[in-house]
Amino acid sequence: MRSQPDFSRLRQVLLRQGLPDRVPFYELFADKPIKDKILGKPCLLFLLPSPDLDQLIRNEIEFWSRLGFDYVPASPPFLFTTKVSISRDTASLTLGARLWLNEAATNIIKTRADYERHQFPQVEMINWSAFDRLCEMLPEGMVAFGQLSGVLENVMWLMGHEGLAFALADDPELVQMMFDRIGSALLKLTRLMLERPRVGAIQMGDDMGFNTGTFLSPAALRRYVFPWQKKLVEATHAAGRPFILHSCGNLTKIMEELIEEVGIDAKHSFEDAIMPVAEVKRRWGGRIAVLGGVDLGVLARASVEEVRAYTRKVMQDCMEGGGWALGSGNSVANYLQPENYLAMLEEGWKCGSYHAA
């Protein structure tokens, strides 16, 4: 698999501007072990200065371009918290440990005193050298997608879900302070990424839900989260770029507001247990682009032939009218079967031409 990168085809999908030549591919990111396995060379883990940075960037670009992508996901080195739990990673492709967040690790800020003491990172201190080097090394037709962590996610990672729930009732002013601090930093970060001409779009991961609903009530999201998400979208649009929201969970009750009020261009992260991507496309595909949707359970557990048949059905259901890109329902996780992931993309190459549709 390989083609000349051409971001115009994916941009056409993101903005729903008619049919491209073929269905483009989209992923939020891919775990390093699966990238290394598929390419046979070491790829990037983080965009940080290192002695072998240029070679890692070349490998990273080769991974995405060889598989047929028109962009490289790129995250500046900026984290609000590094307090995580660590456990053994039992996936066959692994770095040895899995980092994750639990309630005990994410209740850093419980009170205003905690807020005042906390050392929030400063956007002005970001080292952009590796990010800029990646942009410099991109081939013609390929762009970087500037990647953000989320407005709600970062507040929850600092306060904990339970802590945030209590604070919503006990100290809404602290909650507003938290969202303003996180939101304003993300807005600065977005604007700095958009200053780079090779950044073709902004994608934000902001998980807002679980299987049956949202983490916070729609009213709370409306008050605290949506205003900052909207500012990020507006800054992106002002720079002439599309804005992609990756958000897990059942967001049915807030989709109208994400489309009409927040103003997202595209939505990613779908799983069959909540709503198959074909149904998402049917409901909202006339107003936003719908990205990915090949269920991770299928990519992790099905046979290659089952993946091929499943992918062809998803394509049959989602290609009509454009506004859709092929990809996983979440990300290229290290527990997926590499042969299954490649089979999905191969079906995209074989059956994804709009000239033959």
C-alpha positions as a Markdown table, in Angstrom:
| # | Residue | x | y | z |
|---|---|---|---|---|
| 1 | Met | 0.0 | 0.0 | 0.0 |
| 2 | Arg | 1.3 | 3.4 | -0.9 |
| 3 | Ser | 0.2 | 6.5 | -2.8 |
| 4 | Gln | 1.2 | 10.1 | -3.2 |
| 5 | Pro | -0.2 | 11.9 | -0.1 |
| 6 | Asp | -2.8 | 14.5 | -1.0 |
| 7 | Phe | -4.4 | 16.2 | 1.9 |
| 8 | Ser | -7.0 | 17.8 | -0.3 |
| 9 | Arg | -9.0 | 14.6 | -0.5 |
| 10 | Leu | -9.3 | 14.3 | 3.3 |
| 11 | Arg | -10.0 | 18.1 | 3.6 |
| 12 | Gln | -12.8 | 17.6 | 1.1 |
| 13 | Val | -14.3 | 15.0 | 3.3 |
| 14 | Leu | -13.8 | 17.0 | 6.6 |
| 15 | Leu | -15.6 | 20.0 | 5.0 |
| 16 | Arg | -18.1 | 17.8 | 3.1 |
| 17 | Gln | -17.3 | 19.4 | -0.2 |
| 18 | Gly | -18.3 | 16.7 | -2.6 |
| 19 | Leu | -16.7 | 13.3 | -3.4 |
| 20 | Pro | -13.0 | 12.8 | -3.4 |
| 21 | Asp | -11.2 | 10.4 | -5.8 |
| 22 | Arg | -11.3 | 7.7 | -3.1 |
| 23 | Val | -12.2 | 7.2 | 0.5 |
| 24 | Pro | -9.4 | 8.7 | 2.6 |
| 25 | Phe | -8.1 | 7.1 | 5.8 |
| 26 | Tyr | -8.3 | 8.6 | 9.3 |
| 27 | Glu | -6.9 | 7.7 | 12.7 |
| 28 | Leu | -6.5 | 9.7 | 15.9 |
| 29 | Phe | -3.1 | 8.0 | 16.5 |
| 30 | Ala | -1.4 | 4.7 | 16.5 |
| 31 | Asp | 0.4 | 3.1 | 19.4 |
| 32 | Lys | 4.2 | 2.9 | 18.9 |
| 33 | Pro | 4.5 | -1.0 | 19.2 |
| 34 | Ile | 2.0 | -1.6 | 16.4 |
| 35 | Lys | 3.7 | 1.1 | 14.2 |
| 36 | Asp | 7.1 | -0.5 | 14.8 |
| 37 | Lys | 5.7 | -3.9 | 14.0 |
| 38 | Ile | 4.0 | -2.9 | 10.7 |
| 39 | Leu | 6.9 | -0.8 | 9.5 |
| 40 | Gly | 9.7 | -2.9 | 10.8 |
| 41 | Lys | 11.5 | 0.2 | 12.1 |
| 42 | Pro | 11.2 | 2.3 | 15.3 |
| 43 | Cys | 8.7 | 5.1 | 15.1 |
| 44 | Leu | 8.0 | 8.1 | 17.3 |
| 45 | Leu | 6.7 | 7.7 | 20.9 |
| 46 | Phe | 6.7 | 11.4 | 21.8 |
| 47 | Leu | 7.7 | 14.6 | 19.8 |
| 48 | Leu | 10.7 | 15.4 | 21.9 |
| 49 | Pro | 14.3 | 16.3 | 21.0 |
| 50 | Ser | 16.6 | 13.2 | 20.7 |
| 51 | Pro | 19.8 | 12.3 | 18.9 |
| 52 | Asp | 18.0 | 10.1 | 16.4 |
| 53 | Leu | 15.0 | 12.5 | 16.0 |
| 54 | Asp | 15.3 | 12.9 | 12.2 |
| 55 | Gln | 15.4 | 9.1 | 11.6 |
| 56 | Leu | 12.4 | 8.6 | 13.9 |
| 57 | Ile | 10.5 | 11.3 | 12.1 |
| 58 | Arg | 11.4 | 9.8 | 8.7 |
| 59 | Asn | 10.1 | 6.4 | 10.0 |
| 60 | Glu | 6.9 | 8.0 | 11.3 |
| 61 | Ile | 6.2 | 9.7 | 8.1 |
| 62 | Glu | 6.9 | 6.5 | 6.2 |
| 63 | Phe | 4.5 | 4.6 | 8.4 |
| 64 | Trp | 1.6 | 6.9 | 7.7 |
| 65 | Ser | 2.3 | 7.6 | 4.0 |
| 66 | Arg | 3.0 | 3.9 | 3.2 |
| 67 | Leu | -0.4 | 2.9 | 4.5 |
| 68 | Gly | -2.1 | 5.6 | 2.5 |
| 69 | Phe | -2.7 | 8.4 | 5.0 |
| 70 | Asp | -2.5 | 12.1 | 4.0 |
| 71 | Tyr | -1.3 | 13.4 | 7.3 |
| 72 | Val | 0.7 | 12.6 | 10.4 |
| 73 | Pro | -0.8 | 13.1 | 13.9 |
| 74 | Ala | 1.4 | 15.5 | 15.9 |
| 75 | Ser | 1.2 | 16.3 | 19.6 |
| 76 | Pro | 3.3 | 19.1 | 21.1 |
| 77 | Pro | 5.0 | 18.0 | 24.4 |
| 78 | Phe | 2.4 | 19.6 | 26.8 |
| 79 | Leu | 0.8 | 17.7 | 29.6 |
| 80 | Phe | -1.4 | 19.0 | 32.5 |
| 81 | Thr | -0.6 | 16.1 | 34.7 |
| 82 | Thr | 1.8 | 13.2 | 34.8 |
| 83 | Lys | 0.3 | 11.4 | 37.8 |
| 84 | Val | -0.7 | 8.0 | 36.4 |
| 85 | Ser | -1.1 | 4.4 | 37.5 |
| 86 | Ile | 1.2 | 1.8 | 35.9 |
| 87 | Ser | 0.3 | -1.9 | 35.3 |
| 88 | Arg | 1.8 | -4.7 | 33.2 |
| 89 | Asp | 0.7 | -4.6 | 29.6 |
| 90 | Thr | -0.4 | -8.1 | 28.5 |
| 91 | Ala | -0.8 | -7.2 | 24.8 |
| 92 | Ser | 1.4 | -9.1 | 22.4 |
| 93 | Leu | 2.9 | -5.9 | 21.1 |
| 94 | Thr | 3.9 | -3.9 | 24.1 |
| 95 | Leu | 6.4 | -1.5 | 25.6 |
| 96 | Gly | 6.1 | -3.5 | 28.9 |
| 97 | Ala | 3.8 | -1.3 | 30.9 |
| 98 | Arg | 0.4 | 0.3 | 30.4 |
| 99 | Leu | -0.2 | 3.8 | 31.8 |
| 100 | Trp | -3.8 | 4.5 | 32.9 |
| 101 | Leu | -5.8 | 6.9 | 35.1 |
| 102 | Asn | -7.9 | 5.9 | 38.1 |
| 103 | Glu | -9.8 | 7.9 | 40.7 |
| 104 | Ala | -6.9 | 7.6 | 43.2 |
| 105 | Ala | -4.4 | 9.1 | 40.7 |
| 106 | Thr | -6.6 | 11.9 | 39.5 |
| 107 | Asn | -7.7 | 13.8 | 42.6 |
| 108 | Ile | -4.9 | 16.2 | 42.6 |
| 109 | Ile | -7.0 | 19.3 | 43.0 |
| 110 | Lys | -9.9 | 19.1 | 45.5 |
| 111 | Thr | -10.0 | 22.6 | 47.0 |
| 112 | Arg | -9.1 | 26.1 | 46.1 |
| 113 | Ala | -5.9 | 25.8 | 48.2 |
| 114 | Asp | -5.0 | 22.8 | 46.0 |
| 115 | Tyr | -5.7 | 24.9 | 42.9 |
| 116 | Glu | -3.5 | 27.8 | 44.2 |
| 117 | Arg | -0.6 | 25.4 | 45.0 |
| 118 | His | -0.7 | 23.4 | 41.8 |
| 119 | Gln | 2.0 | 24.1 | 39.2 |
| 120 | Phe | 0.1 | 24.3 | 36.0 |
| 121 | Pro | 2.3 | 24.0 | 32.9 |
| 122 | Gln | 2.9 | 27.1 | 30.8 |
| 123 | Val | 2.3 | 27.0 | 27.1 |
| 124 | Glu | 5.1 | 29.5 | 26.7 |
| 125 | Met | 7.6 | 26.9 | 27.9 |
| 126 | Ile | 6.8 | 24.3 | 25.2 |
| 127 | Asn | 9.8 | 23.1 | 23.2 |
| 128 | Trp | 8.6 | 23.2 | 19.6 |
| 129 | Ser | 11.8 | 22.0 | 17.9 |
| 130 | Ala | 10.7 | 18.4 | 17.3 |
| 131 | Phe | 7.2 | 19.5 | 16.2 |
| 132 | Asp | 8.6 | 22.0 | 13.8 |
| 133 | Arg | 11.2 | 19.5 | 12.5 |
| 134 | Leu | 8.4 | 17.1 | 11.7 |
| 135 | Cys | 6.5 | 19.8 | 9.8 |
| 136 | Glu | 9.7 | 20.6 | 7.8 |
| 137 | Met | 10.3 | 17.0 | 6.8 |
| 138 | Leu | 6.7 | 16.3 | 5.5 |
| 139 | Pro | 6.6 | 15.4 | 1.8 |
| 140 | Glu | 4.6 | 17.4 | -0.6 |
| 141 | Gly | 0.8 | 16.9 | -0.2 |
| 142 | Met | 1.1 | 15.7 | 3.4 |
| 143 | Val | 0.3 | 17.8 | 6.5 |
| 144 | Ala | 0.4 | 17.4 | 10.2 |
| 145 | Phe | -2.7 | 17.2 | 12.3 |
| 146 | Gly | -2.2 | 19.3 | 15.5 |
| 147 | Gln | -3.4 | 17.2 | 18.4 |
| 148 | Leu | -5.0 | 18.5 | 21.6 |
| 149 | Ser | -6.0 | 16.8 | 24.8 |
| 150 | Gly | -9.5 | 17.7 | 25.9 |
| 151 | Val | -11.2 | 20.4 | 27.9 |
| 152 | Leu | -13.3 | 18.1 | 30.1 |
| 153 | Glu | -10.7 | 15.3 | 30.1 |
| 154 | Asn | -8.0 | 17.5 | 31.6 |
| 155 | Val | -10.2 | 18.9 | 34.3 |
| 156 | Met | -11.4 | 15.3 | 35.2 |
| 157 | Trp | -7.8 | 14.1 | 35.2 |
| 158 | Leu | -6.8 | 16.8 | 37.8 |
| 159 | Met | -9.9 | 16.6 | 40.0 |
| 160 | Gly | -11.1 | 13.1 | 39.5 |
| 161 | His | -14.6 | 12.2 | 38.3 |
| 162 | Glu | -15.9 | 11.9 | 41.8 |
| 163 | Gly | -14.1 | 15.1 | 42.9 |
| 164 | Leu | -15.5 | 17.0 | 40.0 |
| 165 | Ala | -19.0 | 15.7 | 40.8 |
| 166 | Phe | -18.8 | 17.0 | 44.4 |
| 167 | Ala | -17.3 | 20.3 | 43.3 |
| 168 | Leu | -20.1 | 20.9 | 40.9 |
| 169 | Ala | -22.5 | 21.0 | 43.9 |
| 170 | Asp | -20.2 | 22.3 | 46.6 |
| 171 | Asp | -18.0 | 24.9 | 44.8 |
| 172 | Pro | -19.1 | 25.7 | 41.2 |
| 173 | Glu | -16.7 | 28.7 | 41.3 |
| 174 | Leu | -13.7 | 26.3 | 41.6 |
| 175 | Val | -15.1 | 24.3 | 38.8 |
| 176 | Gln | -15.3 | 27.4 | 36.6 |
| 177 | Met | -11.7 | 28.4 | 37.6 |
| 178 | Met | -10.5 | 24.9 | 36.5 |
| 179 | Phe | -12.2 | 25.0 | 33.2 |
| 180 | Asp | -11.0 | 28.5 | 32.5 |
| 181 | Arg | -7.4 | 27.6 | 33.3 |
| 182 | Ile | -7.5 | 24.5 | 31.1 |
| 183 | Gly | -9.5 | 26.1 | 28.3 |
| 184 | Ser | -7.4 | 29.2 | 28.1 |
| 185 | Ala | -4.2 | 27.1 | 27.9 |
| 186 | Leu | -5.6 | 24.9 | 25.2 |
| 187 | Leu | -6.7 | 28.0 | 23.2 |
| 188 | Lys | -3.1 | 29.3 | 23.4 |
| 189 | Leu | -1.8 | 26.0 | 22.3 |
| 190 | Thr | -4.2 | 25.8 | 19.4 |
| 191 | Arg | -3.3 | 29.2 | 18.1 |
| 192 | Leu | 0.4 | 28.3 | 18.3 |
| 193 | Met | -0.1 | 25.1 | 16.3 |
| 194 | Leu | -2.2 | 27.0 | 13.7 |
| 195 | Glu | 0.7 | 29.4 | 13.1 |
| 196 | Arg | 2.5 | 26.5 | 11.5 |
| 197 | Pro | 1.5 | 26.4 | 7.8 |
| 198 | Arg | 1.9 | 22.6 | 7.5 |
| 199 | Val | -0.7 | 22.0 | 10.2 |
| 200 | Gly | -3.7 | 21.0 | 8.1 |
| 201 | Ala | -6.3 | 20.5 | 10.9 |
| 202 | Ile | -6.8 | 20.4 | 14.6 |
| 203 | Gln | -8.0 | 17.2 | 16.3 |
| 204 | Met | -9.0 | 17.2 | 20.0 |
| 205 | Gly | -9.5 | 14.1 | 22.1 |
| 206 | Asp | -12.1 | 14.9 | 24.7 |
| 207 | Asp | -13.9 | 11.8 | 26.0 |
| 208 | Met | -17.3 | 13.0 | 27.3 |
| 209 | Gly | -19.2 | 9.8 | 27.8 |
| 210 | Phe | -19.6 | 6.1 | 28.5 |
| 211 | Asn | -21.9 | 3.4 | 27.1 |
| 212 | Thr | -25.2 | 4.9 | 28.0 |
| 213 | Gly | -24.6 | 8.6 | 28.4 |
| 214 | Thr | -22.3 | 11.5 | 29.2 |
| 215 | Phe | -20.0 | 11.8 | 32.2 |
| 216 | Leu | -21.6 | 15.2 | 33.2 |
| 217 | Ser | -25.2 | 16.3 | 32.7 |
| 218 | Pro | -25.8 | 18.1 | 29.4 |
| 219 | Ala | -26.5 | 21.2 | 31.5 |
| 220 | Ala | -23.1 | 21.0 | 33.1 |
| 221 | Leu | -21.4 | 20.4 | 29.8 |
| 222 | Arg | -23.3 | 23.4 | 28.4 |
| 223 | Arg | -22.1 | 25.6 | 31.2 |
| 224 | Tyr | -18.5 | 24.6 | 31.5 |
| 225 | Val | -17.2 | 22.6 | 28.6 |
| 226 | Phe | -19.0 | 23.7 | 25.4 |
| 227 | Pro | -18.0 | 27.4 | 25.6 |
| 228 | Trp | -14.3 | 26.5 | 25.6 |
| 229 | Gln | -14.6 | 23.9 | 23.0 |
| 230 | Lys | -16.4 | 26.5 | 20.8 |
| 231 | Lys | -13.5 | 28.9 | 21.3 |
| 232 | Leu | -11.1 | 26.2 | 20.0 |
| 233 | Val | -13.3 | 25.6 | 17.0 |
| 234 | Glu | -13.6 | 29.3 | 16.2 |
| 235 | Ala | -9.8 | 29.8 | 16.4 |
| 236 | Thr | -9.3 | 26.8 | 14.1 |
| 237 | His | -11.9 | 28.1 | 11.6 |
| 238 | Ala | -10.4 | 31.6 | 11.7 |
| 239 | Ala | -7.2 | 30.1 | 10.5 |
| 240 | Gly | -9.0 | 28.3 | 7.7 |
| 241 | Arg | -8.6 | 24.8 | 9.1 |
| 242 | Pro | -11.1 | 22.0 | 10.0 |
| 243 | Phe | -11.7 | 20.9 | 13.6 |
| 244 | Ile | -12.1 | 17.2 | 14.5 |
| 245 | Leu | -13.6 | 16.1 | 17.8 |
| 246 | His | -12.6 | 12.6 | 19.0 |
| 247 | Ser | -14.9 | 11.8 | 21.9 |
| 248 | Cys | -15.8 | 8.3 | 23.2 |
| 249 | Gly | -19.2 | 7.4 | 24.7 |
| 250 | Asn | -22.8 | 7.8 | 24.0 |
| 251 | Leu | -23.2 | 11.5 | 23.1 |
| 252 | Thr | -26.6 | 11.2 | 21.5 |
| 253 | Lys | -28.1 | 13.8 | 23.9 |
| 254 | Ile | -25.5 | 16.4 | 23.0 |
| 255 | Met | -24.8 | 15.9 | 19.3 |
| 256 | Glu | -27.1 | 18.7 | 18.2 |
| 257 | Glu | -25.2 | 21.2 | 20.4 |
| 258 | Leu | -21.8 | 19.8 | 19.3 |
| 259 | Ile | -22.9 | 20.5 | 15.7 |
| 260 | Glu | -24.9 | 23.7 | 16.0 |
| 261 | Glu | -23.3 | 25.4 | 19.0 |
| 262 | Val | -19.8 | 24.2 | 19.3 |
| 263 | Gly | -19.5 | 24.0 | 15.5 |
| 264 | Ile | -17.3 | 20.9 | 15.0 |
| 265 | Asp | -16.6 | 19.8 | 11.4 |
| 266 | Ala | -16.1 | 16.1 | 12.1 |
| 267 | Lys | -16.7 | 13.5 | 14.8 |
| 268 | His | -14.6 | 10.4 | 15.5 |
| 269 | Ser | -14.8 | 7.5 | 17.9 |
| 270 | Phe | -17.6 | 5.0 | 17.5 |
| 271 | Glu | -18.4 | 1.5 | 18.7 |
| 272 | Asp | -21.1 | -0.9 | 17.6 |
| 273 | Ala | -22.3 | -1.4 | 21.2 |
| 274 | Ile | -23.3 | 2.3 | 21.4 |
| 275 | Met | -24.2 | 3.1 | 17.8 |
| 276 | Pro | -22.8 | 1.6 | 14.6 |
| 277 | Val | -21.1 | 4.2 | 12.4 |
| 278 | Ala | -23.6 | 3.6 | 9.6 |
| 279 | Glu | -26.4 | 4.8 | 11.9 |
| 280 | Val | -24.3 | 7.8 | 12.9 |
| 281 | Lys | -23.7 | 8.6 | 9.2 |
| 282 | Arg | -27.4 | 8.3 | 8.6 |
| 283 | Arg | -28.4 | 10.6 | 11.4 |
| 284 | Trp | -25.7 | 13.3 | 11.2 |
| 285 | Gly | -23.7 | 12.7 | 8.1 |
| 286 | Gly | -25.5 | 15.5 | 6.2 |
| 287 | Arg | -24.1 | 18.1 | 8.7 |
| 288 | Ile | -20.7 | 16.9 | 9.9 |
| 289 | Ala | -18.1 | 14.5 | 8.6 |
| 290 | Val | -18.1 | 11.1 | 10.2 |
| 291 | Leu | -14.7 | 9.4 | 10.7 |
| 292 | Gly | -13.7 | 5.8 | 11.2 |
| 293 | Gly | -16.0 | 3.4 | 12.9 |
| 294 | Val | -14.6 | 0.0 | 12.3 |
| 295 | Asp | -15.2 | -1.5 | 15.7 |
| 296 | Leu | -12.1 | -2.3 | 17.8 |
| 297 | Gly | -13.6 | -5.5 | 19.0 |
| 298 | Val | -13.6 | -6.7 | 15.4 |
| 299 | Leu | -10.1 | -5.6 | 14.7 |
| 300 | Ala | -8.8 | -7.2 | 17.9 |
| 301 | Arg | -10.7 | -10.6 | 17.8 |
| 302 | Ala | -12.1 | -11.4 | 14.4 |
| 303 | Ser | -10.3 | -13.3 | 11.6 |
| 304 | Val | -8.8 | -11.6 | 8.7 |
| 305 | Glu | -11.7 | -12.6 | 6.4 |
| 306 | Glu | -14.2 | -11.5 | 8.9 |
| 307 | Val | -12.5 | -8.1 | 9.1 |
| 308 | Arg | -12.6 | -7.9 | 5.3 |
| 309 | Ala | -16.3 | -8.6 | 5.1 |
| 310 | Tyr | -17.1 | -6.3 | 8.0 |
| 311 | Thr | -15.1 | -3.5 | 6.4 |
| 312 | Arg | -16.8 | -3.9 | 3.1 |
| 313 | Lys | -20.2 | -3.7 | 4.8 |
| 314 | Val | -19.2 | -0.5 | 6.6 |
| 315 | Met | -17.9 | 1.0 | 3.4 |
| 316 | Gln | -21.1 | 0.1 | 1.6 |
| 317 | Asp | -23.1 | 1.8 | 4.3 |
| 318 | Cys | -21.0 | 4.9 | 4.7 |
| 319 | Met | -19.4 | 5.9 | 1.4 |
| 320 | Glu | -22.5 | 7.3 | -0.3 |
| 321 | Gly | -22.5 | 11.0 | -0.5 |
| 322 | Gly | -18.9 | 11.4 | 0.8 |
| 323 | Gly | -18.2 | 13.0 | 4.2 |
| 324 | Trp | -16.7 | 9.8 | 5.6 |
| 325 | Ala | -13.2 | 8.4 | 6.1 |
| 326 | Leu | -12.2 | 4.8 | 6.7 |
| 327 | Gly | -10.5 | 3.9 | 10.0 |
| 328 | Ser | -10.8 | 2.3 | 13.4 |
| 329 | Gly | -13.6 | 3.2 | 15.8 |
| 330 | Asn | -11.0 | 4.6 | 18.3 |
| 331 | Ser | -7.3 | 4.3 | 17.6 |
| 332 | Val | -4.7 | 1.8 | 16.4 |
| 333 | Ala | -4.2 | 0.2 | 19.8 |
| 334 | Asn | -1.4 | -2.2 | 20.5 |
| 335 | Tyr | -3.8 | -5.0 | 21.2 |
| 336 | Leu | -5.2 | -5.0 | 17.7 |
| 337 | Gln | -4.0 | -7.7 | 15.3 |
| 338 | Pro | -1.7 | -6.0 | 12.8 |
| 339 | Glu | -2.9 | -8.3 | 10.0 |
| 340 | Asn | -6.5 | -7.3 | 10.8 |
| 341 | Tyr | -5.7 | -3.6 | 10.6 |
| 342 | Leu | -3.8 | -4.0 | 7.3 |
| 343 | Ala | -6.8 | -6.1 | 6.0 |
| 344 | Met | -9.1 | -3.2 | 6.8 |
| 345 | Leu | -6.9 | -0.7 | 4.9 |
| 346 | Glu | -6.5 | -3.1 | 2.0 |
| 347 | Glu | -10.3 | -3.3 | 1.6 |
| 348 | Gly | -10.3 | 0.5 | 1.6 |
| 349 | Trp | -7.8 | 0.5 | -1.3 |
| 350 | Lys | -9.7 | -2.2 | -3.2 |
| 351 | Cys | -13.3 | -0.9 | -2.7 |
| 352 | Gly | -12.8 | 2.8 | -1.9 |
| 353 | Ser | -12.8 | 4.4 | -5.3 |
| 354 | Tyr | -15.6 | 6.8 | -6.0 |
| 355 | His | -15.1 | 6.5 | -9.7 |
| 356 | Ala | -16.1 | 2.8 | -9.4 |
| 357 | Ala | -18.8 | 3.3 | -6.8 |
